């Protein structure tokens, strides 16, 4: 691919809301600048092999940002995605007991029941996010945590606020008063629940977090509140984005909806292909612990590296003809797609998100002969999540 100077001369990535521009930019970076430094000194990694290396090598590419982002220590205390081994292993082991394959599979009847309650009868015009893509996963994770479903409006407002927040220099995000205020409100709410469950445990995830010992100690209230925050938001926003992205991808590919109706057994593979084409979290971040060469570029120690999952899943070296919708390429289990990450930080909730997406698509394709994206503002997210806050659809 020839270099387009207008793309490579940028000093920041295009906004994720303009997905075609982002994909074009990433393709040029893979070809001509696979490790690219932005105005804030962030190193963006775009080739699939390099992205997997960054995600796998936790010794060199750390999830602990305390050395490069002053002020992050307290806000990320107990946050599974922001800690390294050995603490990471102990905390993940604690919560993994509640995300066993058997327990997740056991949620299927409840997920199917919720879909039946939430989906309108055809014909109908409705907002998919309002009616299903948000309330379904947030109800499931709230029930698992032991939080009242009546508070889901509050959860949505918090998620929209956090994932829409624009911070000029990402390294200063933890010092931004808006971030601190938003996180303080969330962790304050969940801290109250953690203290209540410590005093009176129940059969839920928050009780497990505050009563189970990890390496001979129990999580304090701050750690438990931060961990609960991660579970609440990761436990619903991934599926919310995935369901909206799935309907948009199916709508953009004539015959795809009808193919799922004709053969529902292909739905799991379709979910994997949607994850490859439109990963809900298009990029993540790591901090280097030493000077390291990647993609022919030496990245200094104490630098922030941004591996682009979206770029890896669109890399033709990993996925031939990457823009083509082809569920057969990944198959059940995901193949080589990295939408849920890679290595020790592979998304803990991936089985739950896959289950929710499968059941929702089974219920929608059984109920609707066709589900088309309608007119209206979809309000795409900006920043670091890929999807829309709204999705008007027409069901027939």
RODREN-268188 format. One record per residue (C-alpha): residue number from 0; residue in one letter; chain; x, y, z. Coordinates in pm, whole numbers. Layout:
# residues N
ATOM NUM A A X Y Z
...
//
This chain:
# residues 396
ATOM 0 X A 0 0 0
ATOM 1 X A 135 342 -89
ATOM 2 X A 168 591 192
ATOM 3 X A -93 865 221
ATOM 4 X A 96 1151 385
ATOM 5 X A -225 1310 511
ATOM 6 X A -292 998 716
ATOM 7 X A 59 945 851
ATOM 8 X A 114 1314 924
ATOM 9 X A -164 1314 1185
ATOM 10 X A -56 1351 1545
ATOM 11 X A -363 1174 1692
ATOM 12 X A -581 886 1569
ATOM 13 X A -910 963 1392
ATOM 14 X A -1215 950 1615
ATOM 15 X A -1350 597 1648
ATOM 16 X A -1696 733 1561
ATOM 17 X A -1567 763 1200
ATOM 18 X A -1494 393 1160
ATOM 19 X A -1406 398 787
ATOM 20 X A -1145 668 853
ATOM 21 X A -1002 469 1145
ATOM 22 X A -977 149 940
ATOM 23 X A -808 337 655
ATOM 24 X A -564 497 896
ATOM 25 X A -483 164 1063
ATOM 26 X A -423 -2 725
ATOM 27 X A -169 267 637
ATOM 28 X A 2 230 974
ATOM 29 X A 28 -149 937
ATOM 30 X A 193 -98 598
ATOM 31 X A 422 196 670
ATOM 32 X A 444 275 1043
ATOM 33 X A 338 -32 1244
ATOM 34 X A 450 130 1570
ATOM 35 X A 345 495 1559
ATOM 36 X A 403 766 1820
ATOM 37 X A 131 1025 1878
ATOM 38 X A 161 1379 2013
ATOM 39 X A 144 1259 2373
ATOM 40 X A 419 1001 2331
ATOM 41 X A 185 701 2312
ATOM 42 X A 312 421 2089
ATOM 43 X A 28 269 1882
ATOM 44 X A 88 -95 1778
ATOM 45 X A -110 -212 1476
ATOM 46 X A 14 -543 1327
ATOM 47 X A -159 -857 1457
ATOM 48 X A 163 -1039 1552
ATOM 49 X A 292 -737 1743
ATOM 50 X A -42 -680 1917
ATOM 51 X A -46 -1041 2039
ATOM 52 X A 313 -1008 2159
ATOM 53 X A 230 -699 2365
ATOM 54 X A -74 -866 2520
ATOM 55 X A 114 -1186 2598
ATOM 56 X A 444 -1046 2738
ATOM 57 X A 325 -918 3075
ATOM 58 X A 679 -880 3209
ATOM 59 X A 771 -618 2948
ATOM 60 X A 428 -471 2883
ATOM 61 X A 273 -412 3223
ATOM 62 X A -89 -341 3313
ATOM 63 X A 23 -136 3614
ATOM 64 X A 38 231 3511
ATOM 65 X A 150 378 3842
ATOM 66 X A 499 450 3702
ATOM 67 X A 369 642 3398
ATOM 68 X A 36 784 3515
ATOM 69 X A 74 965 3847
ATOM 70 X A -236 944 4063
ATOM 71 X A -356 612 3924
ATOM 72 X A -267 399 4225
ATOM 73 X A -575 454 4439
ATOM 74 X A -827 460 4157
ATOM 75 X A -702 125 4021
ATOM 76 X A -641 -52 4351
ATOM 77 X A -792 -399 4318
ATOM 78 X A -881 -338 3949
ATOM 79 X A -810 -670 3775
ATOM 80 X A -726 -511 3440
ATOM 81 X A -465 -281 3596
ATOM 82 X A -253 -523 3798
ATOM 83 X A 21 -774 3717
ATOM 84 X A 114 -1119 3850
ATOM 85 X A 124 -1248 4115
ATOM 86 X A -159 -1032 4253
ATOM 87 X A -349 -1063 3926
ATOM 88 X A -355 -1443 3946
ATOM 89 X A -491 -1440 4300
ATOM 90 X A -769 -1190 4225
ATOM 91 X A -867 -1357 3900
ATOM 92 X A -886 -1690 4077
ATOM 93 X A -1125 -1537 4331
ATOM 94 X A -1379 -1417 4078
ATOM 95 X A -1329 -1706 3834
ATOM 96 X A -1514 -1927 4079
ATOM 97 X A -1829 -1733 3993
ATOM 98 X A -1765 -1743 3616
ATOM 99 X A -1719 -2116 3573
ATOM 100 X A -1847 -2260 3244
ATOM 101 X A -2114 -2449 3434
ATOM 102 X A -2242 -2141 3618
ATOM 103 X A -2243 -1928 3303
ATOM 104 X A -2425 -2199 3106
ATOM 105 X A -2679 -2215 3386
ATOM 106 X A -2777 -1853 3314
ATOM 107 X A -2918 -1940 2971
ATOM 108 X A -3281 -1990 3083
ATOM 109 X A -3279 -1654 3264
ATOM 110 X A -3123 -1477 2965
ATOM 111 X A -3381 -1633 2733
ATOM 112 X A -3661 -1531 2970
ATOM 113 X A -3538 -1171 2975
ATOM 114 X A -3517 -1160 2594
ATOM 115 X A -3876 -1280 2574
ATOM 116 X A -3987 -1007 2812
ATOM 117 X A -3789 -727 2649
ATOM 118 X A -3830 -784 2274
ATOM 119 X A -4138 -621 2117
ATOM 120 X A -4367 -828 1899
ATOM 121 X A -4339 -776 1523
ATOM 122 X A -4405 -561 1336
ATOM 123 X A -4249 -281 1536
ATOM 124 X A -4007 7 1528
ATOM 125 X A -3795 45 1839
ATOM 126 X A -3453 132 1972
ATOM 127 X A -3254 -190 2011
ATOM 128 X A -3025 -42 2276
ATOM 129 X A -3313 85 2489
ATOM 130 X A -3524 -230 2460
ATOM 131 X A -3263 -508 2472
ATOM 132 X A -2893 -441 2417
ATOM 133 X A -2857 -239 2737
ATOM 134 X A -3120 -382 2977
ATOM 135 X A -3043 -749 2904
ATOM 136 X A -2675 -762 3010
ATOM 137 X A -2706 -501 3284
ATOM 138 X A -2992 -699 3444
ATOM 139 X A -2789 -1021 3428
ATOM 140 X A -2472 -873 3580
ATOM 141 X A -2669 -675 3841
ATOM 142 X A -2839 -996 3952
ATOM 143 X A -2502 -1173 3969
ATOM 144 X A -2351 -893 4177
ATOM 145 X A -2659 -864 4398
ATOM 146 X A -2752 -509 4289
ATOM 147 X A -3111 -393 4238
ATOM 148 X A -3230 -389 3878
ATOM 149 X A -3415 -68 3965
ATOM 150 X A -3076 111 3961
ATOM 151 X A -2998 22 3599
ATOM 152 X A -3081 376 3482
ATOM 153 X A -2805 498 3710
ATOM 154 X A -2565 237 3567
ATOM 155 X A -2640 352 3212
ATOM 156 X A -2582 717 3295
ATOM 157 X A -2248 630 3454
ATOM 158 X A -2140 415 3159
ATOM 159 X A -2240 678 2902
ATOM 160 X A -2056 945 3098
ATOM 161 X A -1734 748 3141
ATOM 162 X A -1711 607 2791
ATOM 163 X A -1793 942 2631
ATOM 164 X A -1546 1145 2834
ATOM 165 X A -1272 1308 2629
ATOM 166 X A -934 1365 2796
ATOM 167 X A -667 1557 2604
ATOM 168 X A -363 1370 2737
ATOM 169 X A -448 1009 2836
ATOM 170 X A -151 1001 3075
ATOM 171 X A -324 1272 3278
ATOM 172 X A -664 1100 3282
ATOM 173 X A -638 995 3643
ATOM 174 X A -577 1356 3746
ATOM 175 X A -876 1490 3553
ATOM 176 X A -1134 1606 3811
ATOM 177 X A -1419 1487 3587
ATOM 178 X A -1281 1133 3591
ATOM 179 X A -1219 1146 3965
ATOM 180 X A -1571 1276 4033
ATOM 181 X A -1736 1014 3809
ATOM 182 X A -1536 727 3954
ATOM 183 X A -1592 856 4307
ATOM 184 X A -1970 845 4261
ATOM 185 X A -1958 490 4121
ATOM 186 X A -1717 346 4375
ATOM 187 X A -1903 524 4655
ATOM 188 X A -2225 349 4554
ATOM 189 X A -2054 10 4524
ATOM 190 X A -1855 67 4842
ATOM 191 X A -2182 98 5032
ATOM 192 X A -2294 -236 4890
ATOM 193 X A -1959 -397 4976
ATOM 194 X A -1986 -284 5338
ATOM 195 X A -2345 -407 5357
ATOM 196 X A -2249 -749 5219
ATOM 197 X A -1950 -775 5451
ATOM 198 X A -2189 -730 5743
ATOM 199 X A -2461 -954 5599
ATOM 200 X A -2333 -1180 5315
ATOM 201 X A -2566 -1318 5050
ATOM 202 X A -2528 -1555 4756
ATOM 203 X A -2386 -1304 4510
ATOM 204 X A -2058 -1183 4361
ATOM 205 X A -2012 -884 4591
ATOM 206 X A -2044 -1110 4895
ATOM 207 X A -1780 -1340 4744
ATOM 208 X A -1545 -1046 4689
ATOM 209 X A -1566 -919 5047
ATOM 210 X A -1566 -1253 5229
ATOM 211 X A -1320 -1468 5033
ATOM 212 X A -951 -1471 5125
ATOM 213 X A -691 -1399 4854
ATOM 214 X A -339 -1514 4940
ATOM 215 X A -424 -1514 5307
ATOM 216 X A -602 -1179 5311
ATOM 217 X A -939 -1036 5224
ATOM 218 X A -1000 -743 4993
ATOM 219 X A -1054 -418 5175
ATOM 220 X A -1360 -205 5094
ATOM 221 X A -1171 8 4842
ATOM 222 X A -1037 -292 4652
ATOM 223 X A -1374 -464 4657
ATOM 224 X A -1551 -149 4532
ATOM 225 X A -1304 -106 4245
ATOM 226 X A -1331 -472 4153
ATOM 227 X A -1711 -450 4162
ATOM 228 X A -1695 -145 3935
ATOM 229 X A -1497 -342 3679
ATOM 230 X A -1741 -633 3691
ATOM 231 X A -2045 -408 3661
ATOM 232 X A -1923 -214 3360
ATOM 233 X A -1730 -485 3178
ATOM 234 X A -2021 -717 3252
ATOM 235 X A -2270 -514 3053
ATOM 236 X A -2107 -267 2813
ATOM 237 X A -1934 -543 2613
ATOM 238 X A -2263 -719 2535
ATOM 239 X A -2447 -389 2479
ATOM 240 X A -2194 -291 2214
ATOM 241 X A -2173 -643 2069
ATOM 242 X A -2549 -675 2014
ATOM 243 X A -2572 -337 1844
ATOM 244 X A -2269 -413 1628
ATOM 245 X A -2414 -753 1535
ATOM 246 X A -2741 -607 1409
ATOM 247 X A -2555 -336 1214
ATOM 248 X A -2320 -591 1052
ATOM 249 X A -2608 -824 962
ATOM 250 X A -2806 -532 816
ATOM 251 X A -2507 -433 601
ATOM 252 X A -2477 -783 452
ATOM 253 X A -2783 -880 242
ATOM 254 X A -2909 -1228 319
ATOM 255 X A -2719 -1263 646
ATOM 256 X A -3028 -1229 868
ATOM 257 X A -3221 -1479 661
ATOM 258 X A -2927 -1722 674
ATOM 259 X A -2933 -1716 1053
ATOM 260 X A -3308 -1780 1057
ATOM 261 X A -3258 -2075 825
ATOM 262 X A -2970 -2221 1026
ATOM 263 X A -2951 -2100 1389
ATOM 264 X A -2654 -2331 1446
ATOM 265 X A -2440 -2073 1265
ATOM 266 X A -2516 -1801 1522
ATOM 267 X A -2209 -1868 1746
ATOM 268 X A -1974 -1840 1446
ATOM 269 X A -2154 -1522 1339
ATOM 270 X A -2097 -1373 1685
ATOM 271 X A -1724 -1443 1648
ATOM 272 X A -1713 -1278 1306
ATOM 273 X A -1893 -970 1440
ATOM 274 X A -1638 -954 1723
ATOM 275 X A -1360 -969 1466
ATOM 276 X A -1509 -700 1245
ATOM 277 X A -1627 -472 1526
ATOM 278 X A -1450 -546 1858
ATOM 279 X A -1634 -352 2133
ATOM 280 X A -1303 -227 2273
ATOM 281 X A -1087 -140 1971
ATOM 282 X A -768 -75 2165
ATOM 283 X A -615 -122 2506
ATOM 284 X A -300 1 2683
ATOM 285 X A 16 -125 2849
ATOM 286 X A 321 37 3013
ATOM 287 X A 674 -74 2921
ATOM 288 X A 898 -187 3206
ATOM 289 X A 1220 -175 2997
ATOM 290 X A 1343 -52 2661
ATOM 291 X A 1198 -287 2400
ATOM 292 X A 1205 -320 2023
ATOM 293 X A 876 -389 1854
ATOM 294 X A 791 -357 1487
ATOM 295 X A 1141 -228 1421
ATOM 296 X A 1098 61 1667
ATOM 297 X A 1270 96 2003
ATOM 298 X A 1015 195 2265
ATOM 299 X A 1171 336 2585
ATOM 300 X A 1095 207 2931
ATOM 301 X A 807 382 3114
ATOM 302 X A 622 443 2787
ATOM 303 X A 256 381 2717
ATOM 304 X A 190 131 2438
ATOM 305 X A -152 110 2272
ATOM 306 X A -215 -228 2103
ATOM 307 X A -502 -191 1857
ATOM 308 X A -731 -496 1874
ATOM 309 X A -932 -351 1585
ATOM 310 X A -619 -336 1371
ATOM 311 X A -516 -690 1463
ATOM 312 X A -858 -826 1367
ATOM 313 X A -838 -643 1032
ATOM 314 X A -477 -738 954
ATOM 315 X A -477 -931 622
ATOM 316 X A -173 -1128 741
ATOM 317 X A -396 -1277 1012
ATOM 318 X A -735 -1260 838
ATOM 319 X A -733 -1275 456
ATOM 320 X A -976 -1034 290
ATOM 321 X A -1044 -885 635
ATOM 322 X A -1330 -652 540
ATOM 323 X A -1545 -940 411
ATOM 324 X A -1813 -1074 646
ATOM 325 X A -1748 -1448 660
ATOM 326 X A -1864 -1634 972
ATOM 327 X A -1699 -1954 849
ATOM 328 X A -1352 -1804 892
ATOM 329 X A -1350 -1800 1272
ATOM 330 X A -1593 -2072 1370
ATOM 331 X A -1710 -2153 1719
ATOM 332 X A -1452 -2058 1979
ATOM 333 X A -1320 -1754 1800
ATOM 334 X A -1024 -1883 1604
ATOM 335 X A -751 -1622 1603
ATOM 336 X A -965 -1315 1667
ATOM 337 X A -845 -1108 1962
ATOM 338 X A -1152 -897 2043
ATOM 339 X A -1150 -1029 2400
ATOM 340 X A -776 -978 2439
ATOM 341 X A -502 -1236 2470
ATOM 342 X A -295 -1396 2743
ATOM 343 X A -358 -1361 3117
ATOM 344 X A -585 -1059 3071
ATOM 345 X A -819 -1240 2831
ATOM 346 X A -1167 -1112 2914
ATOM 347 X A -1302 -1301 3214
ATOM 348 X A -1659 -1234 3103
ATOM 349 X A -1614 -1353 2743
ATOM 350 X A -1821 -1672 2792
ATOM 351 X A -2107 -1468 2940
ATOM 352 X A -2097 -1209 2657
ATOM 353 X A -2095 -1488 2397
ATOM 354 X A -2388 -1661 2568
ATOM 355 X A -2593 -1342 2591
ATOM 356 X A -2524 -1258 2225
ATOM 357 X A -2607 -1609 2106
ATOM 358 X A -2935 -1630 2297
ATOM 359 X A -3038 -1277 2195
ATOM 360 X A -2974 -1350 1826
ATOM 361 X A -3157 -1682 1852
ATOM 362 X A -3459 -1507 2002
ATOM 363 X A -3451 -1216 1756
ATOM 364 X A -3411 -1430 1444
ATOM 365 X A -3688 -1663 1561
ATOM 366 X A -3921 -1371 1630
ATOM 367 X A -3846 -1139 1336
ATOM 368 X A -3838 -1230 967
ATOM 369 X A -3611 -929 928
ATOM 370 X A -3456 -669 1154
ATOM 371 X A -3335 -362 969
ATOM 372 X A -3151 -56 1092
ATOM 373 X A -3390 236 1067
ATOM 374 X A -3350 610 1032
ATOM 375 X A -3243 823 1323
ATOM 376 X A -2936 933 1514
ATOM 377 X A -2739 633 1639
ATOM 378 X A -2518 851 1860
ATOM 379 X A -2190 662 1808
ATOM 380 X A -1947 653 2095
ATOM 381 X A -1626 848 2066
ATOM 382 X A -1297 763 2232
ATOM 383 X A -1217 401 2310
ATOM 384 X A -1534 196 2259
ATOM 385 X A -1685 91 1926
ATOM 386 X A -2062 105 1900
ATOM 387 X A -2364 328 1935
ATOM 388 X A -2572 458 2224
ATOM 389 X A -2887 431 2012
ATOM 390 X A -2992 192 1735
ATOM 391 X A -3332 252 1572
ATOM 392 X A -3454 -71 1409
ATOM 393 X A -3758 -192 1217
ATOM 394 X A -3877 -546 1287
ATOM 395 X A -4099 -733 1041
//
